[in-house]
């Protein structure tokens, strides 16, 4: 079976009881997500994660331990890019911490703004499933990086 795969890297950044999230808005869909995104051709996931965090939040980040991997799957239905093959997102999730910069809004990207969200507020947000996966990996820290 032929399918498309997109590797991506995301950061879980928790500080003072809040998590740094980016607001994603693209092709009629939207919600809070972890800062990060697709890797460029031949880009190492750590470098891609650092680049995406900077682009989406304005912060420089140190990328730490890999918390785990999440696999997103969308069946063979028409996609935004016009293709209709099954699509798999291979999402590597890292712990990260801010080392510099200041909170800014992304220009001409798939996210509109970023914010520090108190952890106890997150369950009530309109968010993509990746947020819950990332926070759970951060909390549980499974040895093999896979949630059970």
Residue frames relative to the residue before (quaternion, step in Angstrom):
aa qw qx qy qz dx dy dz
X 1.0000 0.0000 0.0000 0.0000 0.00 0.00 0.00
X 0.3129 -0.7434 0.5641 0.1771 3.56 -0.90 0.91
X 0.1061 0.7772 -0.6137 0.0896 3.56 -1.04 0.84
X 0.4203 -0.6812 0.5372 0.2662 3.56 -1.27 0.34
X 0.1329 -0.7793 0.6093 0.0616 3.55 -1.09 0.78
X 0.0988 -0.7786 0.6184 0.0392 3.54 -1.02 0.86
X 0.2169 -0.7662 0.5882 0.1410 3.61 -0.57 1.11
X 0.0105 0.7959 -0.6032 0.0505 3.57 -1.03 0.84
X 0.1787 -0.7725 0.6010 0.1008 3.56 -1.24 0.47
X 0.0826 -0.8032 0.5895 -0.0217 3.55 -0.96 1.00
X 0.2917 -0.7601 0.5571 0.1640 3.54 -1.21 0.57
X 0.2185 -0.7078 0.6546 0.1510 3.53 -1.14 0.77
X 0.0095 0.8056 -0.5871 0.0783 3.55 -0.47 1.26
X 0.0166 0.7986 -0.5963 0.0805 3.56 -0.37 1.31
X 0.1161 0.7815 -0.6005 0.1230 3.54 -0.86 1.03
X 0.8627 -0.0088 -0.0130 0.5055 3.58 -0.93 0.93
X 0.7266 -0.4663 0.2427 0.4424 3.58 0.90 0.95
X 0.6781 0.4211 -0.2943 0.5256 3.59 1.24 0.37
X 0.2749 -0.7337 0.5972 0.1717 3.54 -1.25 0.51
X 0.4054 -0.6955 0.5400 0.2455 3.55 -1.09 0.77
X 0.0118 0.8014 -0.5954 0.0561 3.56 -0.66 1.16
X 0.2779 -0.7217 0.6090 0.1762 3.55 -1.29 0.48
X 0.3579 -0.7248 0.5437 0.2258 3.58 -1.05 0.73
X 0.2104 -0.8016 0.5568 0.0561 3.53 -0.55 1.30
X 0.0855 0.7782 -0.6159 0.0887 3.57 -0.93 0.92
X 0.2678 0.7622 -0.5343 0.2488 3.53 -0.43 1.26
X 0.8707 -0.0099 -0.0106 0.4916 3.56 -0.99 0.93
X 0.7536 -0.4220 0.2138 0.4565 3.58 0.87 0.96
X 0.6643 0.4265 -0.3127 0.5282 3.59 1.26 0.08
X 0.0613 0.8078 -0.5833 0.0585 3.56 -1.12 0.64
X 0.2877 0.7360 -0.5866 0.1773 3.52 -1.32 0.36
X 0.6150 -0.5385 0.4249 0.3888 3.55 -1.30 0.25
X 0.0039 -0.7908 0.6115 -0.0260 3.56 -1.08 0.77
X 0.5950 -0.5129 0.4541 0.4204 3.54 -1.31 0.06
X 0.4936 -0.6235 0.4882 0.3596 3.60 -1.05 0.56
X 0.4829 0.6220 -0.4963 0.3654 3.54 -0.89 0.99
X 0.0665 0.8145 -0.5758 0.0257 3.54 -1.25 -0.22
X 0.8106 -0.3246 0.2210 0.4345 3.48 -1.38 -0.24
X 0.4392 -0.6882 0.5240 0.2426 3.50 -1.16 0.76
X 0.4476 -0.6410 0.5491 0.2954 3.53 -1.17 0.66
X 0.6783 -0.4845 0.3566 0.4218 3.58 -1.25 0.42
X 0.8585 0.0645 -0.1138 0.4958 3.57 -0.87 1.10
X 0.4603 0.6761 -0.4514 0.3568 3.62 1.23 0.30
X 0.4369 -0.6774 0.5239 0.2753 3.57 -0.94 0.88
X 0.5869 -0.6146 0.3903 0.3544 3.64 -0.95 0.79
X 0.6293 0.5237 -0.3501 0.4551 3.63 0.99 -0.70
X 0.6679 0.4879 -0.2977 0.4766 3.58 0.95 -0.87
X 0.6539 0.5150 -0.3091 0.4601 3.58 0.99 -0.82
X 0.6309 0.5278 -0.3273 0.4652 3.56 1.01 -0.80
X 0.6556 0.5084 -0.3007 0.4703 3.58 0.92 -0.94
X 0.6606 0.5143 -0.2983 0.4583 3.60 0.92 -0.94
X 0.6867 0.4900 -0.2852 0.4549 3.57 0.86 -0.99
X 0.6265 0.5233 -0.3457 0.4627 3.61 0.97 -0.77
X 0.6541 0.5066 -0.3127 0.4666 3.58 0.93 -0.87
X 0.6721 0.5074 -0.3017 0.4469 3.60 0.86 -0.96
X 0.7702 0.4066 -0.2037 0.4472 3.57 0.84 -0.96
X 0.8064 0.2828 -0.1366 0.5010 3.60 1.09 -0.56
X 0.4530 -0.6770 0.4608 0.3524 3.60 1.14 -0.54
X 0.6167 0.5637 -0.3358 0.4350 3.57 1.27 -0.12
X 0.3639 -0.6378 0.6269 0.2602 3.52 -1.27 0.63
X 0.0690 -0.8183 0.5705 0.0064 3.57 -0.93 0.84
X 0.3159 -0.6736 0.6308 0.2203 3.49 -1.28 0.57
X 0.2702 -0.7677 0.5622 0.1470 3.56 -0.75 1.05
X 0.2103 -0.8064 0.5481 0.0719 3.53 -0.74 1.14
X 0.8441 -0.1547 0.1415 0.4935 3.50 -1.16 -0.76
X 0.4415 -0.6473 0.5496 0.2899 3.53 -1.17 0.68
X 0.3216 -0.7801 0.5125 0.1591 3.56 -0.62 1.17
X 0.7460 -0.3175 0.2336 0.5369 3.55 1.04 -0.72
X 0.4032 -0.6799 0.5594 0.2494 3.50 -1.39 -0.12
X 0.1410 -0.7620 0.6280 0.0715 3.53 -1.08 0.82
X 0.1929 -0.7686 0.5996 0.1115 3.56 -1.04 0.75
X 0.1398 -0.7665 0.6238 0.0613 3.52 -0.76 1.11
X 0.0791 -0.8046 0.5882 0.0164 3.57 -1.01 0.78
X 0.0291 -0.7625 0.6463 0.0027 3.51 -1.03 0.92
X 0.4530 -0.7204 0.4527 0.2663 3.61 -0.71 1.05
X 0.6726 -0.5062 0.3623 0.4001 3.53 -1.35 0.12
X 0.3016 0.6911 -0.5872 0.2943 3.48 0.01 1.42
X 0.6508 -0.5160 0.3482 0.4347 3.61 -1.08 0.47
X 0.2039 -0.7820 0.5830 0.0833 3.56 -0.93 1.03
X 0.7111 -0.4511 0.3355 0.4223 3.52 -1.36 0.15
X 0.6984 0.4640 -0.2753 0.4703 3.60 1.09 -0.66
X 0.6004 -0.6090 0.3365 0.3943 3.60 1.31 0.19
X 0.5781 0.5718 -0.3849 0.4366 3.60 1.22 -0.19
X 0.2186 -0.7935 0.5536 0.1266 3.56 -1.17 0.49
X 0.4246 0.6782 -0.4874 0.3495 3.59 1.17 0.52
X 0.6224 -0.5035 0.4163 0.4310 3.60 -1.21 0.34
X 0.1930 -0.7908 0.5778 0.0584 3.55 -1.09 0.80
X 0.0886 -0.7823 0.6164 0.0159 3.53 -0.96 0.99
X 0.1576 -0.7565 0.6276 0.0952 3.57 -0.93 0.93
X 0.1653 -0.7611 0.6234 0.0694 3.56 -0.75 1.11
X 0.0329 -0.8519 0.5196 -0.0561 3.58 -0.10 1.36
X 0.1770 -0.7786 0.5990 0.0608 3.55 -0.50 1.28
X 0.1438 -0.8152 0.5604 0.0273 3.56 -0.75 1.10
X 0.1053 -0.8148 0.5700 -0.0092 3.52 -0.70 1.21
X 0.4239 -0.6043 0.5891 0.3288 3.52 -1.29 0.39
X 0.0054 0.8040 -0.5941 0.0227 3.58 -0.97 0.78
X 0.1304 -0.7710 0.6136 0.1097 3.54 -1.29 0.30
X 0.5245 -0.6440 0.4712 0.2970 3.52 -1.16 0.75
X 0.1213 -0.8032 0.5814 0.0469 3.57 -0.96 0.92
X 0.8051 -0.0916 0.0736 0.5813 3.60 1.22 -0.23
X 0.6133 0.5575 -0.4213 0.3683 3.51 -1.35 -0.12
X 0.2636 -0.7434 0.5801 0.2034 3.55 -1.30 -0.18
X 0.6359 -0.5640 0.3787 0.3660 3.53 -1.16 0.69
X 0.0999 0.7730 -0.6170 0.1086 3.55 -0.77 1.13
X 0.4934 -0.6417 0.4986 0.3102 3.55 -1.29 0.26
X 0.4730 -0.6573 0.5050 0.2986 3.57 -1.06 0.76
X 0.2275 -0.7544 0.6020 0.1295 3.56 -1.08 0.77
X 0.8589 0.0530 -0.0718 0.5043 3.57 -0.93 0.97
X 0.5447 0.5868 -0.4275 0.4197 3.58 0.97 0.81
X 0.6589 -0.5059 0.3757 0.4108 3.54 -1.27 -0.23
X 0.6844 0.3810 -0.2971 0.5461 3.59 1.28 0.00
X 0.3807 -0.7485 0.5041 0.2017 3.56 -1.10 0.72
X 0.7868 -0.1149 0.1013 0.5979 3.58 1.06 -0.68
X 0.2637 -0.7342 0.6008 0.1746 3.54 -1.33 0.23
X 0.0112 -0.7988 0.6012 -0.0165 3.56 -1.21 0.50
X 0.4407 -0.6197 0.5738 0.3041 3.50 -1.34 0.44
X 0.0984 -0.8076 0.5814 -0.0002 3.57 -0.59 1.19
X 0.4576 -0.6662 0.5009 0.3096 3.63 -0.75 0.95
X 0.5664 -0.6378 0.4052 0.3289 3.58 -0.91 0.93
X 0.6827 0.4891 -0.3098 0.4456 3.61 0.98 -0.71
X 0.6224 0.5279 -0.3381 0.4686 3.62 1.27 -0.18
X 0.5210 0.6934 -0.3914 0.3076 3.59 1.16 -0.66
X 0.6603 0.5234 -0.3540 0.4060 3.70 0.78 -0.81
X 0.7033 0.4593 -0.2730 0.4689 3.62 1.12 -0.48
X 0.5359 0.6473 -0.3931 0.3731 3.59 1.26 -0.04
X 0.4470 -0.5768 0.5920 0.3421 3.51 -1.35 0.33
X 0.1666 0.8125 -0.5253 0.1903 3.59 -0.25 1.27
X 0.4861 -0.6190 0.5188 0.3336 3.53 -1.27 0.36
X 0.6600 -0.5498 0.3434 0.3797 3.58 -1.16 0.58
X 0.5475 0.6394 -0.3876 0.3758 3.60 1.16 -0.53
X 0.5875 0.5727 -0.3715 0.4345 3.60 1.10 -0.63
X 0.6875 0.4761 -0.2806 0.4712 3.57 0.85 -0.97
X 0.6317 0.5261 -0.3285 0.4650 3.58 1.00 -0.82
X 0.6831 0.4984 -0.2897 0.4485 3.59 0.84 -0.96
X 0.6784 0.4782 -0.2965 0.4724 3.59 0.91 -0.87
X 0.6422 0.5105 -0.3280 0.4685 3.57 1.04 -0.71
X 0.6292 0.5101 -0.3321 0.4832 3.60 1.00 -0.76
X 0.6381 0.5329 -0.3172 0.4562 3.58 1.00 -0.82
X 0.6894 0.4796 -0.2608 0.4761 3.57 1.02 -0.86
X 0.7910 0.3751 -0.1651 0.4543 3.55 0.71 -1.14
X 0.1066 -0.8489 0.5079 0.1004 3.59 1.11 -0.65
X 0.0158 0.8209 -0.5698 0.0336 3.62 0.59 1.08
X 0.5729 -0.6404 0.3958 0.3242 3.57 -0.92 0.93
X 0.7570 0.3684 -0.2103 0.4970 3.58 0.97 -0.78
X 0.5200 -0.6811 0.3909 0.3360 3.62 1.28 0.12
X 0.6376 0.4903 -0.3310 0.4935 3.58 1.26 0.27
X 0.3739 -0.7187 0.5421 0.2234 3.53 -0.87 0.99
X 0.3698 -0.7440 0.5165 0.2071 3.56 -0.98 0.84
